[in-house]
Amino acid sequence: MELLILLFFWGMGALIVGLIGSNYSLGFWATFLLSLLLSPILGLIFALVSGSRRKVVHPATNSSFDQARMAENRGELELAIKFYQDTIWQIKNKPPGGNIHVRNFRLKRLKESEDKIEQLTKLVSIKDKPKTN
């Protein structure tokens, strides 16, 4: 009976350490199995030593598009146009992605940037046009 209780808590400890390990480079299953076979404490040590899992940044995301939107929201239209142009240049000069989702994202971002440049250029020309009465 005591052995069953010990095994239960050992397994629960391994499960908890596995969940903690899912945020580290070893991942859930490796940490869980190490904890189950060796001990939950050793599994936790291995997980913590393995280092944190790096965050994956979407390969088609670039900060110039975000900066363009922020500049546009601040009313700095010329600066927004420049950032949208930078976004187009970055997308056109990146190596083609093998993933269809990345390519679709880039095409969508390219179309958005081109449309925004056209829209903002019209606004700037209207804004700069002298009023005649």
C-alpha beads as a LAMMPS data file, in Angstrom:
LAMMPS data file: protein, C-alpha beads

133 atoms
132 bonds

1 atom types
1 bond types

-500.0 500.0 xlo xhi
-500.0 500.0 ylo yhi
-500.0 500.0 zlo zhi

Masses

1 110.0

Atoms # bond

1 1 1 0.000 0.000 0.000
2 1 1 2.798 2.400 0.876
3 1 1 4.511 1.525 -2.395
4 1 1 1.370 2.533 -4.348
5 1 1 1.229 5.879 -2.568
6 1 1 4.938 6.442 -3.259
7 1 1 4.467 5.540 -6.964
8 1 1 1.445 7.825 -7.196
9 1 1 3.327 10.831 -5.831
10 1 1 6.396 9.951 -7.951
11 1 1 4.219 9.914 -11.079
12 1 1 2.435 13.143 -10.136
13 1 1 5.800 14.795 -9.456
14 1 1 7.070 13.600 -12.826
15 1 1 3.936 14.978 -14.491
16 1 1 4.329 18.374 -12.817
17 1 1 8.019 18.520 -13.708
18 1 1 7.114 17.516 -17.275
19 1 1 4.690 20.434 -17.476
20 1 1 7.388 22.765 -16.182
21 1 1 9.838 21.245 -18.679
22 1 1 7.509 22.021 -21.579
23 1 1 8.714 25.626 -21.349
24 1 1 12.341 24.525 -21.662
25 1 1 14.314 23.123 -24.568
26 1 1 13.967 19.518 -23.392
27 1 1 10.201 19.721 -23.740
28 1 1 7.438 17.895 -21.902
29 1 1 8.099 14.290 -22.902
30 1 1 11.859 14.257 -22.330
31 1 1 11.498 15.956 -18.958
32 1 1 8.599 13.719 -17.977
33 1 1 10.478 10.534 -18.882
34 1 1 13.649 11.679 -17.136
35 1 1 11.616 12.515 -14.044
36 1 1 9.824 9.180 -14.172
37 1 1 12.994 7.118 -14.644
38 1 1 15.449 9.044 -12.446
39 1 1 13.472 11.253 -10.071
40 1 1 11.301 14.347 -10.307
41 1 1 14.027 16.433 -8.675
42 1 1 16.675 15.323 -11.194
43 1 1 14.197 15.829 -14.038
44 1 1 13.576 19.383 -12.835
45 1 1 17.315 20.049 -12.656
46 1 1 17.807 18.708 -16.193
47 1 1 14.939 20.859 -17.473
48 1 1 16.236 24.031 -15.840
49 1 1 19.790 23.419 -17.046
50 1 1 18.610 22.746 -20.610
51 1 1 17.760 26.419 -21.073
52 1 1 14.555 28.125 -22.006
53 1 1 12.840 27.462 -25.293
54 1 1 13.401 30.304 -27.704
55 1 1 10.318 32.117 -28.840
56 1 1 9.578 31.578 -32.499
57 1 1 9.072 34.808 -34.366
58 1 1 6.989 34.638 -37.489
59 1 1 9.532 34.770 -40.324
60 1 1 7.501 37.213 -42.364
61 1 1 6.933 39.655 -39.527
62 1 1 9.018 42.772 -39.588
63 1 1 9.071 45.763 -37.360
64 1 1 8.989 48.303 -40.186
65 1 1 5.353 47.416 -40.894
66 1 1 4.503 47.930 -37.227
67 1 1 6.450 51.188 -37.187
68 1 1 4.553 52.326 -40.288
69 1 1 1.245 51.700 -38.576
70 1 1 2.359 53.571 -35.468
71 1 1 3.592 56.524 -37.542
72 1 1 0.300 56.540 -39.433
73 1 1 -1.661 56.569 -36.173
74 1 1 0.446 59.489 -34.935
75 1 1 -0.334 61.397 -38.141
76 1 1 3.247 61.260 -39.456
77 1 1 2.199 60.266 -42.959
78 1 1 5.539 60.826 -44.741
79 1 1 7.316 58.668 -42.168
80 1 1 4.613 56.000 -42.474
81 1 1 5.100 55.938 -46.258
82 1 1 8.847 55.461 -45.757
83 1 1 8.275 52.545 -43.368
84 1 1 5.765 50.924 -45.734
85 1 1 8.353 51.247 -48.522
86 1 1 10.917 49.611 -46.226
87 1 1 8.458 46.786 -45.595
88 1 1 8.001 46.210 -49.323
89 1 1 11.764 46.205 -49.850
90 1 1 12.273 43.720 -47.006
91 1 1 9.593 41.368 -48.298
92 1 1 10.894 41.471 -51.869
93 1 1 14.492 40.859 -50.765
94 1 1 13.844 37.986 -48.362
95 1 1 14.558 34.500 -49.622
96 1 1 11.376 32.733 -50.675
97 1 1 9.857 30.812 -47.800
98 1 1 9.190 27.136 -48.317
99 1 1 6.062 27.283 -46.199
100 1 1 2.870 28.256 -48.042
101 1 1 1.593 30.122 -44.980
102 1 1 4.714 32.289 -44.870
103 1 1 4.403 33.095 -48.571
104 1 1 0.714 33.959 -48.212
105 1 1 1.467 36.146 -45.196
106 1 1 4.178 37.982 -47.114
107 1 1 1.932 38.497 -50.140
108 1 1 -0.824 39.844 -47.905
109 1 1 1.611 42.163 -46.122
110 1 1 3.020 43.305 -49.487
111 1 1 -0.471 44.121 -50.824
112 1 1 -1.389 45.950 -47.605
113 1 1 1.791 48.024 -47.767
114 1 1 1.301 48.936 -51.423
115 1 1 -2.323 49.940 -50.790
116 1 1 -1.325 52.002 -47.764
117 1 1 1.382 53.831 -49.723
118 1 1 -1.132 54.720 -52.419
119 1 1 -3.705 55.841 -49.851
120 1 1 -1.249 57.887 -47.783
121 1 1 0.324 59.490 -50.871
122 1 1 -3.110 60.797 -51.851
123 1 1 -3.663 62.129 -48.337
124 1 1 -0.281 63.858 -48.296
125 1 1 -0.889 65.481 -51.701
126 1 1 -4.301 66.724 -50.565
127 1 1 -2.844 67.992 -47.321
128 1 1 0.030 69.822 -49.062
129 1 1 -2.172 71.323 -51.801
130 1 1 -2.569 75.073 -51.205
131 1 1 -6.108 76.300 -50.779
132 1 1 -7.270 78.822 -53.330
133 1 1 -10.269 81.042 -52.715

Bonds

1 1 1 2
2 1 2 3
3 1 3 4
4 1 4 5
5 1 5 6
6 1 6 7
7 1 7 8
8 1 8 9
9 1 9 10
10 1 10 11
11 1 11 12
12 1 12 13
13 1 13 14
14 1 14 15
15 1 15 16
16 1 16 17
17 1 17 18
18 1 18 19
19 1 19 20
20 1 20 21
21 1 21 22
22 1 22 23
23 1 23 24
24 1 24 25
25 1 25 26
26 1 26 27
27 1 27 28
28 1 28 29
29 1 29 30
30 1 30 31
31 1 31 32
32 1 32 33
33 1 33 34
34 1 34 35
35 1 35 36
36 1 36 37
37 1 37 38
38 1 38 39
39 1 39 40
40 1 40 41
41 1 41 42
42 1 42 43
43 1 43 44
44 1 44 45
45 1 45 46
46 1 46 47
47 1 47 48
48 1 48 49
49 1 49 50
50 1 50 51
51 1 51 52
52 1 52 53
53 1 53 54
54 1 54 55
55 1 55 56
56 1 56 57
57 1 57 58
58 1 58 59
59 1 59 60
60 1 60 61
61 1 61 62
62 1 62 63
63 1 63 64
64 1 64 65
65 1 65 66
66 1 66 67
67 1 67 68
68 1 68 69
69 1 69 70
70 1 70 71
71 1 71 72
72 1 72 73
73 1 73 74
74 1 74 75
75 1 75 76
76 1 76 77
77 1 77 78
78 1 78 79
79 1 79 80
80 1 80 81
81 1 81 82
82 1 82 83
83 1 83 84
84 1 84 85
85 1 85 86
86 1 86 87
87 1 87 88
88 1 88 89
89 1 89 90
90 1 90 91
91 1 91 92
92 1 92 93
93 1 93 94
94 1 94 95
95 1 95 96
96 1 96 97
97 1 97 98
98 1 98 99
99 1 99 100
100 1 100 101
101 1 101 102
102 1 102 103
103 1 103 104
104 1 104 105
105 1 105 106
106 1 106 107
107 1 107 108
108 1 108 109
109 1 109 110
110 1 110 111
111 1 111 112
112 1 112 113
113 1 113 114
114 1 114 115
115 1 115 116
116 1 116 117
117 1 117 118
118 1 118 119
119 1 119 120
120 1 120 121
121 1 121 122
122 1 122 123
123 1 123 124
124 1 124 125
125 1 125 126
126 1 126 127
127 1 127 128
128 1 128 129
129 1 129 130
130 1 130 131
131 1 131 132
132 1 132 133
